[in-house]
């Protein structure tokens, strides 16, 4: 079930009204919308991109990291993969030691 869509101007007007009055519930009741919806609009409006982005663009926008950020993420990913491999190896070694000391020990995967 899809909700009703409101124009950006209407949302901005309600956000401003809620800030002036200081009571979100009262503004929501007056305009017959859910207080939860108004709280969500207020949280979204706190982001700086809210004022400069059209409503259509907000639905289709995708974050694309810069080359520097991408390289940093790749390095971090490689580091985490290496750590994970080392931990898996440690676990395998410890399981083998347990099996040698306790031949009746069974592990289920």
Phi and psi restraints in degrees (range 20) as a CNS / XPLOR table:
assign (resid 1 and name C) (resid 2 and name N)
       (resid 2 and name CA) (resid 2 and name C) 1.0 -92.5 20.0 2
assign (resid 2 and name N) (resid 2 and name CA)
       (resid 2 and name C) (resid 3 and name N) 1.0 144.8 20.0 2
assign (resid 2 and name C) (resid 3 and name N)
       (resid 3 and name CA) (resid 3 and name C) 1.0 -86.1 20.0 2
assign (resid 3 and name N) (resid 3 and name CA)
       (resid 3 and name C) (resid 4 and name N) 1.0 176.7 20.0 2
assign (resid 3 and name C) (resid 4 and name N)
       (resid 4 and name CA) (resid 4 and name C) 1.0 -77.7 20.0 2
assign (resid 4 and name N) (resid 4 and name CA)
       (resid 4 and name C) (resid 5 and name N) 1.0 142.9 20.0 2
assign (resid 4 and name C) (resid 5 and name N)
       (resid 5 and name CA) (resid 5 and name C) 1.0 -98.7 20.0 2
assign (resid 5 and name N) (resid 5 and name CA)
       (resid 5 and name C) (resid 6 and name N) 1.0 139.0 20.0 2
assign (resid 5 and name C) (resid 6 and name N)
       (resid 6 and name CA) (resid 6 and name C) 1.0 -118.1 20.0 2
assign (resid 6 and name N) (resid 6 and name CA)
       (resid 6 and name C) (resid 7 and name N) 1.0 144.6 20.0 2
assign (resid 6 and name C) (resid 7 and name N)
       (resid 7 and name CA) (resid 7 and name C) 1.0 -67.8 20.0 2
assign (resid 7 and name N) (resid 7 and name CA)
       (resid 7 and name C) (resid 8 and name N) 1.0 154.5 20.0 2
assign (resid 7 and name C) (resid 8 and name N)
       (resid 8 and name CA) (resid 8 and name C) 1.0 -59.9 20.0 2
assign (resid 8 and name N) (resid 8 and name CA)
       (resid 8 and name C) (resid 9 and name N) 1.0 -37.6 20.0 2
assign (resid 8 and name C) (resid 9 and name N)
       (resid 9 and name CA) (resid 9 and name C) 1.0 -61.6 20.0 2
assign (resid 9 and name N) (resid 9 and name CA)
       (resid 9 and name C) (resid 10 and name N) 1.0 -41.5 20.0 2
assign (resid 9 and name C) (resid 10 and name N)
       (resid 10 and name CA) (resid 10 and name C) 1.0 -63.5 20.0 2
assign (resid 10 and name N) (resid 10 and name CA)
       (resid 10 and name C) (resid 11 and name N) 1.0 -43.4 20.0 2
assign (resid 10 and name C) (resid 11 and name N)
       (resid 11 and name CA) (resid 11 and name C) 1.0 -62.9 20.0 2
assign (resid 11 and name N) (resid 11 and name CA)
       (resid 11 and name C) (resid 12 and name N) 1.0 -46.0 20.0 2
assign (resid 11 and name C) (resid 12 and name N)
       (resid 12 and name CA) (resid 12 and name C) 1.0 -61.8 20.0 2
assign (resid 12 and name N) (resid 12 and name CA)
       (resid 12 and name C) (resid 13 and name N) 1.0 -38.8 20.0 2
assign (resid 12 and name C) (resid 13 and name N)
       (resid 13 and name CA) (resid 13 and name C) 1.0 -62.9 20.0 2
assign (resid 13 and name N) (resid 13 and name CA)
       (resid 13 and name C) (resid 14 and name N) 1.0 -45.2 20.0 2
assign (resid 13 and name C) (resid 14 and name N)
       (resid 14 and name CA) (resid 14 and name C) 1.0 -66.9 20.0 2
assign (resid 14 and name N) (resid 14 and name CA)
       (resid 14 and name C) (resid 15 and name N) 1.0 -38.9 20.0 2
assign (resid 14 and name C) (resid 15 and name N)
       (resid 15 and name CA) (resid 15 and name C) 1.0 -62.5 20.0 2
assign (resid 15 and name N) (resid 15 and name CA)
       (resid 15 and name C) (resid 16 and name N) 1.0 -45.7 20.0 2
assign (resid 15 and name C) (resid 16 and name N)
       (resid 16 and name CA) (resid 16 and name C) 1.0 -63.2 20.0 2
assign (resid 16 and name N) (resid 16 and name CA)
       (resid 16 and name C) (resid 17 and name N) 1.0 -42.7 20.0 2
assign (resid 16 and name C) (resid 17 and name N)
       (resid 17 and name CA) (resid 17 and name C) 1.0 -62.3 20.0 2
assign (resid 17 and name N) (resid 17 and name CA)
       (resid 17 and name C) (resid 18 and name N) 1.0 -42.3 20.0 2
assign (resid 17 and name C) (resid 18 and name N)
       (resid 18 and name CA) (resid 18 and name C) 1.0 -64.5 20.0 2
assign (resid 18 and name N) (resid 18 and name CA)
       (resid 18 and name C) (resid 19 and name N) 1.0 -37.8 20.0 2
assign (resid 18 and name C) (resid 19 and name N)
       (resid 19 and name CA) (resid 19 and name C) 1.0 -68.9 20.0 2
assign (resid 19 and name N) (resid 19 and name CA)
       (resid 19 and name C) (resid 20 and name N) 1.0 -39.0 20.0 2
assign (resid 19 and name C) (resid 20 and name N)
       (resid 20 and name CA) (resid 20 and name C) 1.0 -68.1 20.0 2
assign (resid 20 and name N) (resid 20 and name CA)
       (resid 20 and name C) (resid 21 and name N) 1.0 -46.0 20.0 2
assign (resid 20 and name C) (resid 21 and name N)
       (resid 21 and name CA) (resid 21 and name C) 1.0 -75.4 20.0 2
assign (resid 21 and name N) (resid 21 and name CA)
       (resid 21 and name C) (resid 22 and name N) 1.0 -39.3 20.0 2
assign (resid 21 and name C) (resid 22 and name N)
       (resid 22 and name CA) (resid 22 and name C) 1.0 86.2 20.0 2
assign (resid 22 and name N) (resid 22 and name CA)
       (resid 22 and name C) (resid 23 and name N) 1.0 10.9 20.0 2
assign (resid 22 and name C) (resid 23 and name N)
       (resid 23 and name CA) (resid 23 and name C) 1.0 -134.7 20.0 2
assign (resid 23 and name N) (resid 23 and name CA)
       (resid 23 and name C) (resid 24 and name N) 1.0 101.1 20.0 2
assign (resid 23 and name C) (resid 24 and name N)
       (resid 24 and name CA) (resid 24 and name C) 1.0 -66.9 20.0 2
assign (resid 24 and name N) (resid 24 and name CA)
       (resid 24 and name C) (resid 25 and name N) 1.0 -40.1 20.0 2
assign (resid 24 and name C) (resid 25 and name N)
       (resid 25 and name CA) (resid 25 and name C) 1.0 -61.4 20.0 2
assign (resid 25 and name N) (resid 25 and name CA)
       (resid 25 and name C) (resid 26 and name N) 1.0 -41.3 20.0 2
assign (resid 25 and name C) (resid 26 and name N)
       (resid 26 and name CA) (resid 26 and name C) 1.0 -64.5 20.0 2
assign (resid 26 and name N) (resid 26 and name CA)
       (resid 26 and name C) (resid 27 and name N) 1.0 -42.7 20.0 2
assign (resid 26 and name C) (resid 27 and name N)
       (resid 27 and name CA) (resid 27 and name C) 1.0 -65.4 20.0 2
assign (resid 27 and name N) (resid 27 and name CA)
       (resid 27 and name C) (resid 28 and name N) 1.0 -42.0 20.0 2
assign (resid 27 and name C) (resid 28 and name N)
       (resid 28 and name CA) (resid 28 and name C) 1.0 -63.0 20.0 2
assign (resid 28 and name N) (resid 28 and name CA)
       (resid 28 and name C) (resid 29 and name N) 1.0 -43.1 20.0 2
assign (resid 28 and name C) (resid 29 and name N)
       (resid 29 and name CA) (resid 29 and name C) 1.0 -64.0 20.0 2
assign (resid 29 and name N) (resid 29 and name CA)
       (resid 29 and name C) (resid 30 and name N) 1.0 -42.0 20.0 2
assign (resid 29 and name C) (resid 30 and name N)
       (resid 30 and name CA) (resid 30 and name C) 1.0 -61.4 20.0 2
assign (resid 30 and name N) (resid 30 and name CA)
       (resid 30 and name C) (resid 31 and name N) 1.0 -36.5 20.0 2
assign (resid 30 and name C) (resid 31 and name N)
       (resid 31 and name CA) (resid 31 and name C) 1.0 -100.1 20.0 2
assign (resid 31 and name N) (resid 31 and name CA)
       (resid 31 and name C) (resid 32 and name N) 1.0 5.8 20.0 2
assign (resid 31 and name C) (resid 32 and name N)
       (resid 32 and name CA) (resid 32 and name C) 1.0 55.2 20.0 2
assign (resid 32 and name N) (resid 32 and name CA)
       (resid 32 and name C) (resid 33 and name N) 1.0 49.6 20.0 2
assign (resid 32 and name C) (resid 33 and name N)
       (resid 33 and name CA) (resid 33 and name C) 1.0 -125.9 20.0 2
assign (resid 33 and name N) (resid 33 and name CA)
       (resid 33 and name C) (resid 34 and name N) 1.0 165.2 20.0 2
assign (resid 33 and name C) (resid 34 and name N)
       (resid 34 and name CA) (resid 34 and name C) 1.0 -72.0 20.0 2
assign (resid 34 and name N) (resid 34 and name CA)
       (resid 34 and name C) (resid 35 and name N) 1.0 135.8 20.0 2
assign (resid 34 and name C) (resid 35 and name N)
       (resid 35 and name CA) (resid 35 and name C) 1.0 -60.4 20.0 2
assign (resid 35 and name N) (resid 35 and name CA)
       (resid 35 and name C) (resid 36 and name N) 1.0 -32.5 20.0 2
assign (resid 35 and name C) (resid 36 and name N)
       (resid 36 and name CA) (resid 36 and name C) 1.0 -61.0 20.0 2
assign (resid 36 and name N) (resid 36 and name CA)
       (resid 36 and name C) (resid 37 and name N) 1.0 -41.3 20.0 2
assign (resid 36 and name C) (resid 37 and name N)
       (resid 37 and name CA) (resid 37 and name C) 1.0 -64.0 20.0 2
assign (resid 37 and name N) (resid 37 and name CA)
       (resid 37 and name C) (resid 38 and name N) 1.0 -44.7 20.0 2
assign (resid 37 and name C) (resid 38 and name N)
       (resid 38 and name CA) (resid 38 and name C) 1.0 -64.9 20.0 2
assign (resid 38 and name N) (resid 38 and name CA)
       (resid 38 and name C) (resid 39 and name N) 1.0 -41.2 20.0 2
assign (resid 38 and name C) (resid 39 and name N)
       (resid 39 and name CA) (resid 39 and name C) 1.0 -59.8 20.0 2
assign (resid 39 and name N) (resid 39 and name CA)
       (resid 39 and name C) (resid 40 and name N) 1.0 -40.8 20.0 2
assign (resid 39 and name C) (resid 40 and name N)
       (resid 40 and name CA) (resid 40 and name C) 1.0 -63.0 20.0 2
assign (resid 40 and name N) (resid 40 and name CA)
       (resid 40 and name C) (resid 41 and name N) 1.0 -43.7 20.0 2
assign (resid 40 and name C) (resid 41 and name N)
       (resid 41 and name CA) (resid 41 and name C) 1.0 -61.6 20.0 2
assign (resid 41 and name N) (resid 41 and name CA)
       (resid 41 and name C) (resid 42 and name N) 1.0 -40.1 20.0 2
assign (resid 41 and name C) (resid 42 and name N)
       (resid 42 and name CA) (resid 42 and name C) 1.0 -64.5 20.0 2
assign (resid 42 and name N) (resid 42 and name CA)
       (resid 42 and name C) (resid 43 and name N) 1.0 -43.9 20.0 2
assign (resid 42 and name C) (resid 43 and name N)
       (resid 43 and name CA) (resid 43 and name C) 1.0 -63.2 20.0 2
assign (resid 43 and name N) (resid 43 and name CA)
       (resid 43 and name C) (resid 44 and name N) 1.0 -40.6 20.0 2
assign (resid 43 and name C) (resid 44 and name N)
       (resid 44 and name CA) (resid 44 and name C) 1.0 -66.5 20.0 2
assign (resid 44 and name N) (resid 44 and name CA)
       (resid 44 and name C) (resid 45 and name N) 1.0 -35.4 20.0 2
assign (resid 44 and name C) (resid 45 and name N)
       (resid 45 and name CA) (resid 45 and name C) 1.0 -69.5 20.0 2
assign (resid 45 and name N) (resid 45 and name CA)
       (resid 45 and name C) (resid 46 and name N) 1.0 -19.1 20.0 2
assign (resid 45 and name C) (resid 46 and name N)
       (resid 46 and name CA) (resid 46 and name C) 1.0 -71.5 20.0 2
assign (resid 46 and name N) (resid 46 and name CA)
       (resid 46 and name C) (resid 47 and name N) 1.0 -19.7 20.0 2
assign (resid 46 and name C) (resid 47 and name N)
       (resid 47 and name CA) (resid 47 and name C) 1.0 -75.5 20.0 2
assign (resid 47 and name N) (resid 47 and name CA)
       (resid 47 and name C) (resid 48 and name N) 1.0 139.8 20.0 2
assign (resid 47 and name C) (resid 48 and name N)
       (resid 48 and name CA) (resid 48 and name C) 1.0 -66.7 20.0 2
assign (resid 48 and name N) (resid 48 and name CA)
       (resid 48 and name C) (resid 49 and name N) 1.0 -28.6 20.0 2
assign (resid 48 and name C) (resid 49 and name N)
       (resid 49 and name CA) (resid 49 and name C) 1.0 -70.6 20.0 2
assign (resid 49 and name N) (resid 49 and name CA)
       (resid 49 and name C) (resid 50 and name N) 1.0 -17.1 20.0 2
assign (resid 49 and name C) (resid 50 and name N)
       (resid 50 and name CA) (resid 50 and name C) 1.0 -58.5 20.0 2
assign (resid 50 and name N) (resid 50 and name CA)
       (resid 50 and name C) (resid 51 and name N) 1.0 -43.5 20.0 2
assign (resid 50 and name C) (resid 51 and name N)
       (resid 51 and name CA) (resid 51 and name C) 1.0 -71.5 20.0 2
assign (resid 51 and name N) (resid 51 and name CA)
       (resid 51 and name C) (resid 52 and name N) 1.0 -24.9 20.0 2
assign (resid 51 and name C) (resid 52 and name N)
       (resid 52 and name CA) (resid 52 and name C) 1.0 -105.4 20.0 2
assign (resid 52 and name N) (resid 52 and name CA)
       (resid 52 and name C) (resid 53 and name N) 1.0 -1.0 20.0 2
assign (resid 52 and name C) (resid 53 and name N)
       (resid 53 and name CA) (resid 53 and name C) 1.0 -113.1 20.0 2
assign (resid 53 and name N) (resid 53 and name CA)
       (resid 53 and name C) (resid 54 and name N) 1.0 136.4 20.0 2
assign (resid 53 and name C) (resid 54 and name N)
       (resid 54 and name CA) (resid 54 and name C) 1.0 -74.6 20.0 2
assign (resid 54 and name N) (resid 54 and name CA)
       (resid 54 and name C) (resid 55 and name N) 1.0 161.7 20.0 2
assign (resid 54 and name C) (resid 55 and name N)
       (resid 55 and name CA) (resid 55 and name C) 1.0 -62.4 20.0 2
assign (resid 55 and name N) (resid 55 and name CA)
       (resid 55 and name C) (resid 56 and name N) 1.0 -37.7 20.0 2
assign (resid 55 and name C) (resid 56 and name N)
       (resid 56 and name CA) (resid 56 and name C) 1.0 -66.7 20.0 2
assign (resid 56 and name N) (resid 56 and name CA)
       (resid 56 and name C) (resid 57 and name N) 1.0 -40.1 20.0 2
assign (resid 56 and name C) (resid 57 and name N)
       (resid 57 and name CA) (resid 57 and name C) 1.0 -67.1 20.0 2
assign (resid 57 and name N) (resid 57 and name CA)
       (resid 57 and name C) (resid 58 and name N) 1.0 -31.2 20.0 2
assign (resid 57 and name C) (resid 58 and name N)
       (resid 58 and name CA) (resid 58 and name C) 1.0 -64.6 20.0 2
assign (resid 58 and name N) (resid 58 and name CA)
       (resid 58 and name C) (resid 59 and name N) 1.0 -31.3 20.0 2
assign (resid 58 and name C) (resid 59 and name N)
       (resid 59 and name CA) (resid 59 and name C) 1.0 -75.5 20.0 2
assign (resid 59 and name N) (resid 59 and name CA)
       (resid 59 and name C) (resid 60 and name N) 1.0 -29.9 20.0 2
assign (resid 59 and name C) (resid 60 and name N)
       (resid 60 and name CA) (resid 60 and name C) 1.0 -108.5 20.0 2
assign (resid 60 and name N) (resid 60 and name CA)
       (resid 60 and name C) (resid 61 and name N) 1.0 -1.4 20.0 2
assign (resid 60 and name C) (resid 61 and name N)
       (resid 61 and name CA) (resid 61 and name C) 1.0 -66.6 20.0 2
assign (resid 61 and name N) (resid 61 and name CA)
       (resid 61 and name C) (resid 62 and name N) 1.0 139.2 20.0 2
assign (resid 61 and name C) (resid 62 and name N)
       (resid 62 and name CA) (resid 62 and name C) 1.0 -130.9 20.0 2
assign (resid 62 and name N) (resid 62 and name CA)
       (resid 62 and name C) (resid 63 and name N) 1.0 135.9 20.0 2
assign (resid 62 and name C) (resid 63 and name N)
       (resid 63 and name CA) (resid 63 and name C) 1.0 -78.8 20.0 2
assign (resid 63 and name N) (resid 63 and name CA)
       (resid 63 and name C) (resid 64 and name N) 1.0 127.1 20.0 2
assign (resid 63 and name C) (resid 64 and name N)
       (resid 64 and name CA) (resid 64 and name C) 1.0 -120.9 20.0 2
assign (resid 64 and name N) (resid 64 and name CA)
       (resid 64 and name C) (resid 65 and name N) 1.0 117.4 20.0 2
assign (resid 64 and name C) (resid 65 and name N)
       (resid 65 and name CA) (resid 65 and name C) 1.0 -70.1 20.0 2
assign (resid 65 and name N) (resid 65 and name CA)
       (resid 65 and name C) (resid 66 and name N) 1.0 151.9 20.0 2
assign (resid 65 and name C) (resid 66 and name N)
       (resid 66 and name CA) (resid 66 and name C) 1.0 -71.0 20.0 2
assign (resid 66 and name N) (resid 66 and name CA)
       (resid 66 and name C) (resid 67 and name N) 1.0 169.6 20.0 2
assign (resid 66 and name C) (resid 67 and name N)
       (resid 67 and name CA) (resid 67 and name C) 1.0 -60.5 20.0 2
assign (resid 67 and name N) (resid 67 and name CA)
       (resid 67 and name C) (resid 68 and name N) 1.0 -40.2 20.0 2
assign (resid 67 and name C) (resid 68 and name N)
       (resid 68 and name CA) (resid 68 and name C) 1.0 -64.3 20.0 2
assign (resid 68 and name N) (resid 68 and name CA)
       (resid 68 and name C) (resid 69 and name N) 1.0 -44.9 20.0 2
assign (resid 68 and name C) (resid 69 and name N)
       (resid 69 and name CA) (resid 69 and name C) 1.0 -63.7 20.0 2
assign (resid 69 and name N) (resid 69 and name CA)
       (resid 69 and name C) (resid 70 and name N) 1.0 -39.8 20.0 2
assign (resid 69 and name C) (resid 70 and name N)
       (resid 70 and name CA) (resid 70 and name C) 1.0 -63.3 20.0 2
assign (resid 70 and name N) (resid 70 and name CA)
       (resid 70 and name C) (resid 71 and name N) 1.0 -43.6 20.0 2
assign (resid 70 and name C) (resid 71 and name N)
       (resid 71 and name CA) (resid 71 and name C) 1.0 -64.2 20.0 2
assign (resid 71 and name N) (resid 71 and name CA)
       (resid 71 and name C) (resid 72 and name N) 1.0 -39.3 20.0 2
assign (resid 71 and name C) (resid 72 and name N)
       (resid 72 and name CA) (resid 72 and name C) 1.0 -64.6 20.0 2
assign (resid 72 and name N) (resid 72 and name CA)
       (resid 72 and name C) (resid 73 and name N) 1.0 -41.6 20.0 2
assign (resid 72 and name C) (resid 73 and name N)
       (resid 73 and name CA) (resid 73 and name C) 1.0 -65.0 20.0 2
assign (resid 73 and name N) (resid 73 and name CA)
       (resid 73 and name C) (resid 74 and name N) 1.0 -39.2 20.0 2
assign (resid 73 and name C) (resid 74 and name N)
       (resid 74 and name CA) (resid 74 and name C) 1.0 -63.0 20.0 2
assign (resid 74 and name N) (resid 74 and name CA)
       (resid 74 and name C) (resid 75 and name N) 1.0 -43.1 20.0 2
assign (resid 74 and name C) (resid 75 and name N)
       (resid 75 and name CA) (resid 75 and name C) 1.0 -61.6 20.0 2
assign (resid 75 and name N) (resid 75 and name CA)
       (resid 75 and name C) (resid 76 and name N) 1.0 -44.9 20.0 2
assign (resid 75 and name C) (resid 76 and name N)
       (resid 76 and name CA) (resid 76 and name C) 1.0 -63.4 20.0 2
assign (resid 76 and name N) (resid 76 and name CA)
       (resid 76 and name C) (resid 77 and name N) 1.0 -40.9 20.0 2
assign (resid 76 and name C) (resid 77 and name N)
       (resid 77 and name CA) (resid 77 and name C) 1.0 -62.8 20.0 2
assign (resid 77 and name N) (resid 77 and name CA)
       (resid 77 and name C) (resid 78 and name N) 1.0 -44.2 20.0 2
assign (resid 77 and name C) (resid 78 and name N)
       (resid 78 and name CA) (resid 78 and name C) 1.0 -63.3 20.0 2
assign (resid 78 and name N) (resid 78 and name CA)
       (resid 78 and name C) (resid 79 and name N) 1.0 -40.2 20.0 2
assign (resid 78 and name C) (resid 79 and name N)
       (resid 79 and name CA) (resid 79 and name C) 1.0 -63.1 20.0 2
assign (resid 79 and name N) (resid 79 and name CA)
       (resid 79 and name C) (resid 80 and name N) 1.0 -44.0 20.0 2
assign (resid 79 and name C) (resid 80 and name N)
       (resid 80 and name CA) (resid 80 and name C) 1.0 -67.0 20.0 2
assign (resid 80 and name N) (resid 80 and name CA)
       (resid 80 and name C) (resid 81 and name N) 1.0 -37.2 20.0 2
assign (resid 80 and name C) (resid 81 and name N)
       (resid 81 and name CA) (resid 81 and name C) 1.0 -62.9 20.0 2
assign (resid 81 and name N) (resid 81 and name CA)
       (resid 81 and name C) (resid 82 and name N) 1.0 -40.8 20.0 2
assign (resid 81 and name C) (resid 82 and name N)
       (resid 82 and name CA) (resid 82 and name C) 1.0 -63.4 20.0 2
assign (resid 82 and name N) (resid 82 and name CA)
       (resid 82 and name C) (resid 83 and name N) 1.0 -45.0 20.0 2
assign (resid 82 and name C) (resid 83 and name N)
       (resid 83 and name CA) (resid 83 and name C) 1.0 -62.1 20.0 2
assign (resid 83 and name N) (resid 83 and name CA)
       (resid 83 and name C) (resid 84 and name N) 1.0 -43.3 20.0 2
assign (resid 83 and name C) (resid 84 and name N)
       (resid 84 and name CA) (resid 84 and name C) 1.0 -61.9 20.0 2
assign (resid 84 and name N) (resid 84 and name CA)
       (resid 84 and name C) (resid 85 and name N) 1.0 -41.6 20.0 2
assign (resid 84 and name C) (resid 85 and name N)
       (resid 85 and name CA) (resid 85 and name C) 1.0 -62.3 20.0 2
assign (resid 85 and name N) (resid 85 and name CA)
       (resid 85 and name C) (resid 86 and name N) 1.0 -41.4 20.0 2
assign (resid 85 and name C) (resid 86 and name N)
       (resid 86 and name CA) (resid 86 and name C) 1.0 -64.1 20.0 2
assign (resid 86 and name N) (resid 86 and name CA)
       (resid 86 and name C) (resid 87 and name N) 1.0 -41.9 20.0 2
assign (resid 86 and name C) (resid 87 and name N)
       (resid 87 and name CA) (resid 87 and name C) 1.0 -66.1 20.0 2
assign (resid 87 and name N) (resid 87 and name CA)
       (resid 87 and name C) (resid 88 and name N) 1.0 -40.3 20.0 2
assign (resid 87 and name C) (resid 88 and name N)
       (resid 88 and name CA) (resid 88 and name C) 1.0 -61.6 20.0 2
assign (resid 88 and name N) (resid 88 and name CA)
       (resid 88 and name C) (resid 89 and name N) 1.0 -40.5 20.0 2
assign (resid 88 and name C) (resid 89 and name N)
       (resid 89 and name CA) (resid 89 and name C) 1.0 -64.8 20.0 2
assign (resid 89 and name N) (resid 89 and name CA)
       (resid 89 and name C) (resid 90 and name N) 1.0 -42.7 20.0 2
assign (resid 89 and name C) (resid 90 and name N)
       (resid 90 and name CA) (resid 90 and name C) 1.0 -60.0 20.0 2
assign (resid 90 and name N) (resid 90 and name CA)
       (resid 90 and name C) (resid 91 and name N) 1.0 -43.7 20.0 2
assign (resid 90 and name C) (resid 91 and name N)
       (resid 91 and name CA) (resid 91 and name C) 1.0 -62.7 20.0 2
assign (resid 91 and name N) (resid 91 and name CA)
       (resid 91 and name C) (resid 92 and name N) 1.0 -43.1 20.0 2
assign (resid 91 and name C) (resid 92 and name N)
       (resid 92 and name CA) (resid 92 and name C) 1.0 -63.0 20.0 2
assign (resid 92 and name N) (resid 92 and name CA)
       (resid 92 and name C) (resid 93 and name N) 1.0 -41.8 20.0 2
assign (resid 92 and name C) (resid 93 and name N)
       (resid 93 and name CA) (resid 93 and name C) 1.0 -64.2 20.0 2
assign (resid 93 and name N) (resid 93 and name CA)
       (resid 93 and name C) (resid 94 and name N) 1.0 -44.2 20.0 2
assign (resid 93 and name C) (resid 94 and name N)
       (resid 94 and name CA) (resid 94 and name C) 1.0 -64.6 20.0 2
assign (resid 94 and name N) (resid 94 and name CA)
       (resid 94 and name C) (resid 95 and name N) 1.0 -38.1 20.0 2
assign (resid 94 and name C) (resid 95 and name N)
       (resid 95 and name CA) (resid 95 and name C) 1.0 -64.8 20.0 2
assign (resid 95 and name N) (resid 95 and name CA)
       (resid 95 and name C) (resid 96 and name N) 1.0 -40.2 20.0 2
assign (resid 95 and name C) (resid 96 and name N)
       (resid 96 and name CA) (resid 96 and name C) 1.0 -63.2 20.0 2
assign (resid 96 and name N) (resid 96 and name CA)
       (resid 96 and name C) (resid 97 and name N) 1.0 -40.5 20.0 2
assign (resid 96 and name C) (resid 97 and name N)
       (resid 97 and name CA) (resid 97 and name C) 1.0 -63.5 20.0 2
assign (resid 97 and name N) (resid 97 and name CA)
       (resid 97 and name C) (resid 98 and name N) 1.0 -41.5 20.0 2
assign (resid 97 and name C) (resid 98 and name N)
       (resid 98 and name CA) (resid 98 and name C) 1.0 -64.4 20.0 2
assign (resid 98 and name N) (resid 98 and name CA)
       (resid 98 and name C) (resid 99 and name N) 1.0 -41.0 20.0 2
assign (resid 98 and name C) (resid 99 and name N)
       (resid 99 and name CA) (resid 99 and name C) 1.0 -64.4 20.0 2
assign (resid 99 and name N) (resid 99 and name CA)
       (resid 99 and name C) (resid 100 and name N) 1.0 -37.3 20.0 2
assign (resid 99 and name C) (resid 100 and name N)
       (resid 100 and name CA) (resid 100 and name C) 1.0 -70.2 20.0 2
assign (resid 100 and name N) (resid 100 and name CA)
       (resid 100 and name C) (resid 101 and name N) 1.0 -36.6 20.0 2
assign (resid 100 and name C) (resid 101 and name N)
       (resid 101 and name CA) (resid 101 and name C) 1.0 -80.1 20.0 2
assign (resid 101 and name N) (resid 101 and name CA)
       (resid 101 and name C) (resid 102 and name N) 1.0 -33.8 20.0 2
assign (resid 101 and name C) (resid 102 and name N)
       (resid 102 and name CA) (resid 102 and name C) 1.0 -125.6 20.0 2
assign (resid 102 and name N) (resid 102 and name CA)
       (resid 102 and name C) (resid 103 and name N) 1.0 89.5 20.0 2
assign (resid 102 and name C) (resid 103 and name N)
       (resid 103 and name CA) (resid 103 and name C) 1.0 -63.3 20.0 2
assign (resid 103 and name N) (resid 103 and name CA)
       (resid 103 and name C) (resid 104 and name N) 1.0 -21.8 20.0 2
assign (resid 103 and name C) (resid 104 and name N)
       (resid 104 and name CA) (resid 104 and name C) 1.0 -85.8 20.0 2
assign (resid 104 and name N) (resid 104 and name CA)
       (resid 104 and name C) (resid 105 and name N) 1.0 -2.4 20.0 2
assign (resid 104 and name C) (resid 105 and name N)
       (resid 105 and name CA) (resid 105 and name C) 1.0 -74.0 20.0 2
assign (resid 105 and name N) (resid 105 and name CA)
       (resid 105 and name C) (resid 106 and name N) 1.0 126.7 20.0 2
assign (resid 105 and name C) (resid 106 and name N)
       (resid 106 and name CA) (resid 106 and name C) 1.0 -119.0 20.0 2
assign (resid 106 and name N) (resid 106 and name CA)
       (resid 106 and name C) (resid 107 and name N) 1.0 137.1 20.0 2
assign (resid 106 and name C) (resid 107 and name N)
       (resid 107 and name CA) (resid 107 and name C) 1.0 -115.8 20.0 2
assign (resid 107 and name N) (resid 107 and name CA)
       (resid 107 and name C) (resid 108 and name N) 1.0 137.6 20.0 2
assign (resid 107 and name C) (resid 108 and name N)
       (resid 108 and name CA) (resid 108 and name C) 1.0 -105.0 20.0 2
assign (resid 108 and name N) (resid 108 and name CA)
       (resid 108 and name C) (resid 109 and name N) 1.0 138.1 20.0 2
